[in-house]
Structures are given as C-alpha cells and as structure tokens.
Amino acid sequence: MNRAAANGLLLITGAVWGMGFVAQSTAMEAIGPVFFTGLRFLAAAIAVAPLALWEGRRAAARGAAPVTPRQWRNFALLGAILFSSLAAQQIGLLTTTVTNAGFLTGTYVVIVPIVAVVLLREFPHPVVWPAALVTLTGIGLLSGGRLDGLTEGDLWTLLCALLWAFHVIALGRFVRGAPRPFTLAFTQFLVCGVIGCVLAPAFETVALAPIVAAAPEILFAGVVSGGVAFTLQAIAQQHTTAPQAAIFMSTEAPFAALFGALILAERIAPIGLVGCALIFLAILAVELVPMLRPARPAPAHEP
C-alpha cells in the first residue's frame, strides 16, 4: 500500500468516527445511554474477536510470549475507563448537539498533557499551553460566546474528554511490552460492554423493544465505528507518517459537524464556527508542532 492509499483510509476512518456521533445521538431517541454503550461495545468486541484470535495464533506461531495475567488486568482496566468515558459522552448527547459533542470530545488532545504533568510530572512541548487557552476560547465561542451558553450535555462531554485523557495515558503505559493491539481492543471492548449491560437495569429500562428500535445505531457505532474503523487505522498507520496520520484522523471533528448538519439539520452561529476552527487548530498544533522540532543528535561515543 502506498502512502496516498493509507492516508485515504485514515480519511475514511475520520469520516466513520464523525458519522458515529450521529448514530450515537439518534440512538438516544429509543434507548438509554448506559444500555446503548454496553450493547455497542459488545458488538465491537464481536467484530474485533476474529482479529484478536488471528493475532494470538500468529504470536504463538512466532514463539512470542503469551499475554500475562498483569497485562490482562491492565487491558480490563482500560475497558472500565473506556466505559466511564463513553457513558459520559452518551449522557451528554441527550442534551447537546452532534457538532458540540464532536469538537468538545476532541479537547482530550490538550487535556492529556495537562493530566500527565499533574499526575506523572511529565512536561509536554511548550506549544501545549497556548493550545489549551485557544481551546478554552473555542469552547466559549462554540457555546455562543457566553459562559452560561454551555449546556449540561456539554459539561458531560467535557467529562468524557477528561476520562478519555486518562484512558490515553493509561493505554500508553500499559501497551509497552505488549504489542497486541487487537487483543487489547477486544478485551477492553468486552469489559466495557459487560459493564454497560450489567449497570443498565439500575438506571434505565432494559427490554427488547429499545434494542430493536436502536439496532441500526448499535450496529453502526459498534461494528463500523468501533471494529472496522479501528482495523482501518491499524492497517493505514503502517504505511504513512505520524504527522500525516494525525492530520487525517483529526478530521473526525469536522466530519461530526458535517454529518450533524447534513443528517440532523443542526446549525451553529458564525461565532460558533469560529470556535470550532479554533479548537481544531489547537488539536492540530498539539499533534503536529512537536513533530516539527528537529531531533537532537545522538551523543558521540567515547573511543
């Protein structure tokens, strides 16, 4: 596969993830957010299961070490964090728009380094701090230029972004020494799905009728937005550069706005469009500017 084809796959991945926000939003007309999250990720686990089995057999054939009990626990913990984040996002979609959800979820890109500094004392590239201020400005404009313009759903979505930041940091630490992306994906999807289905009866109506009514959204968000998009990303990033991959995958946010406008007829004021642009620029800056800094030369070895 050449680089152009790989970037095309990443563009499709961004589009699928963006359209996934529409499916998540319309599903709330028929089913509760916790139950939907559980069913969605059970479907994603089923979709990824063949890849995880293939990955395990391939690793065994090559004589690779099996997944350790500690790694299984770490993968399960990722699933619990994933559920918390996505459940918050689904609750937010009850009272916010697809456009807001798409962009506000993307703020995790600037939240991640802040959490890393506070918890891990890992200091990021200096571009992160102005990017964080730009993002906050964009959020204000997206809500109409007033602080009280933020809805309860927007706040739930920001909580989703914070929890997702913890997920990204944990994933970065747990995946070291365990190059099993499909096994990890299957495990966290399964754990996320089980938690959602177990907790749903305590908060929502669990019945066959809501499942049938929301079946298209469940299948799309689970199988396509989860399983297929993850597979496309895993394949494409083997054949393109990290900066280009970041650009194309970051298109999830504008695609969410685009599909929200085309399918749900959602509209935002011009000042909101400016806010969306600022958030998008902050996301790209955090992803790309550190990569533009030339690498330091390796120290010379003593004779």
N, C-alpha and C positions, 0 to 999 in steps of 0.2 A: 504494500500500500504506500502511495506517495503522500507527501505532506499535505497537498491540496485536498486529497480524499479524506485524510484524517481530520483536517480542520472542518471539512464538510460534515463529518459525523459528529464532531463536537458542537457544530451549529445546530444540528438536528437534536442533540441532547439538550441544549439550552431551550430549544423550542418546545420539546416534550415536557421538560420541567416547568416551563412557563404555562403551558396549557394545563398542567396538573393542578395549578392553582384554581382554574376554572372548575375542574371536576370536583375539587375539594369544597369549593363554595356551593355549587349547585346540590351536592350531596346533602348538605345541611337542611335542605327542604324536606328530606324524607327520613333522615337517620341522625342519631346523636353523635357528637364529635368523638367521644371515647370509644363507642362501639365501632364507628367508622374507621378510626385509627387502628383498632385491633384487627378488623377484617381486612383492611388494606394491606397491612404488613404480613398477615398470614398468606395472602395472595402473593405478595412479593417473595416470601420465603419459598413458596411452592415454585415460583418462576425461577429462582436462583438455585434451587436444590440440585438440578442436574449438573450445573456448572461446579457446584461445591463437590459433588461426587466425582466428577471428572478430575478436578484439581487434586483431590485426595488420592485417587488412583495413580495419577501422574507422579505425585510426590513419592508415593510408595515405590513405584517402578524405578525412580531415580535414587532410591535409598535415602531420601530425606527424613529427618527426624519427625515423628508424629507430633500432633498438637498436644501440648502438655496440659494437665489439669488447671494450672495457673492461667494459661492462655485461654482456656475455655471460660474460666471465671471472668477474665477481662473482657472477652467478647460478649458475655452475658451482661456485664455491667454497661457496656456500650449500648446494648439493647434497651436497658432500663432508662438511660439518659435520652436515647432516641425517642422512646415513648413519651417522656415528660415534655420534650421539646415539641414534638409533632402534635400532641394532645393540646398544648397551649396554642399552637397555631390554628388547630381546628376550632377551638373555642373562640378564638379571635375572629375567625371567618364568619361567625354568627352575626357580628355587628360591625365588620369593616369590609372594605371593598377588595376585590382581587388585586387591583392596582396597588393599593396601600400594602396589602399582605406581601406582594411580590418584592417591593422595594424595602419595606421595613425588615423583612426576614434577611435581606442581603446585608444589613448592617452588622451581621455577625463578623464580617471580614475586618471591621475596625474594632469590634469588641474583643476578638480573640487575643490580640497583643496586649490589650489592657489587662485582661484577666491573667495573662502569662506574667506580666510584671507584678501584679498584686500577689499571686499565689506562688509563682515559681521564681520570681526575681530574674526573669529573662527579659532583657530590654530589647525592644524591636528597633527597626530602622527609624530614623528621625521623621520620615515622611508620615508616620502613623498619626502623630499628634495633630498637625493641621488637618489631616484627613478626617479625624474624629470630629473636629469642630465643623468642618464642611458638612459632614453627615448630619450632625445635630441641626445645622441651619436648614439642610434639605428637608429634614423631618418636620421642622416648623412650617416651612413653605408648603409641604405636601398636605398639612392639616389646615391650610387656608391662611397661613401667616399669623395664626394666633395659637398660643399655648393651649387654650381651652378647646381648640379645634380637634385635638386628639380624642378619639372615641375610646370606649372601653375595649373594643376589639383591637385597636391599635396598640394599646398597652399590653394586651395578651400576646400580640405578635412580637412586641419588643422582648417580652419574657421568653418567647420561643427563640428569638435570636440569641439571648444570653445563654439559655440552656444549650443551644446548638454550638455556641462558642466553647462551652465545657466539653461537648462531645468531640469537637475538632481537636482540642488539646489532648483529651484522653486517647483519641484514636492515634494521634501522632506518637504518643508514648507507648501504647500497647502494641502497635503494629511492628515495632522494632524487633527484629529477630523472629518474626512470624509472618513470612511473606505468603499468606494465604488469603488474598482479598475476597475470593468467592466464599470460602468457609466462614470468614469473619462476617461477610454480608448476610449469609444465610442464618447464622447464629443470632445476630442482633435483630434481624427481621423477625425470626421466630419468637424470640423473647419479647420483643415489642408487641407482636400480635397477641401472644398469650396474655400479657399483662392487660392489654386493652379489653380483650374478651372477658377476662375474669372480673375486672373492675366495672365494666359497663352496667351490669344489673343493679349496682348500688346507686347509680346516678341517672340512668336512662331506661327507656322501655326497650327491652330486648325481645324481638319477635321476628317471625319470618317475613312479615309484610314489609318492614323497613329495608330488609336485606334485598328483597326483590325489587323494591322501588329504586334503591340506590345501586343496584347491581352494575350498571354501566360505569358509574363513577368509581365504584370499588375496584372493578377490574382494571380500569384505565390507570387510576392512581397507584394501584398495587403492581400489576403486571407490566404496564407500559412505562409509567413514570418511575417506578421502582426498579423492576427487574431488567427490562430492555434498556432503559437509559443508562443504568449502571454498567451493563455489558458494553454498550457503545463507548462509554467513557473509558473503560478499561482497555478496550481494543485500540481506540484512537490515540490515547496518550503514549502509546509505544512508538508512534511514528511522527510526532510533532514536538516542537519546543515548548517548554513550560510557559514562556510569555504568551505565545500564541494560544496555547490551551486556556490560559487564564482569561484572555480576551473573549474567546468564543464561548466558554462556559458561563462567563458573567452575563451573557445575553439572556440568561434565564429571567432577569428582572424586567428588561424591556419587553420580552415576549409575554410575560404575565400581564403587563399593561396593555399590550396589543390585543391579546386574546380576550381580556376583560372588556375592551372596547368593542371588538368585533362580535363576540358571542353574547355578552351580557349587557351591551349598550351602556357601559359605565363611562362616565365623563368626569374629568377633573378640570379645575380652572387653570388658566395660563400660569398663574403663580405656582400652582401645584406641579405643572410640567417642569418649571424651573427647579423646583425642589427635587423632582425625580432625576433630573440631569445632574444636579449636584451630588446626590447620593451615588449615582452610577459612576461619576468621575472619581469620587472618593474610593469606591471599591476598586476601580482600575488602578488608581495611584498606589494603593496599599499592595496590590498584587504585582505591579509591574516596575515601579520605581526602584525597589531594592534589587531587582534583577539587572538594572541598567548600570549599577555600580560595578566597575571592573574588579575582578578578583585580585586579591593580594598575591604577589609572587611568593612561591614557596621558599623558605629559608635555605641558604646554601649549606650543604653537608660538610662537616669538617673532614679533611683528608685522613 
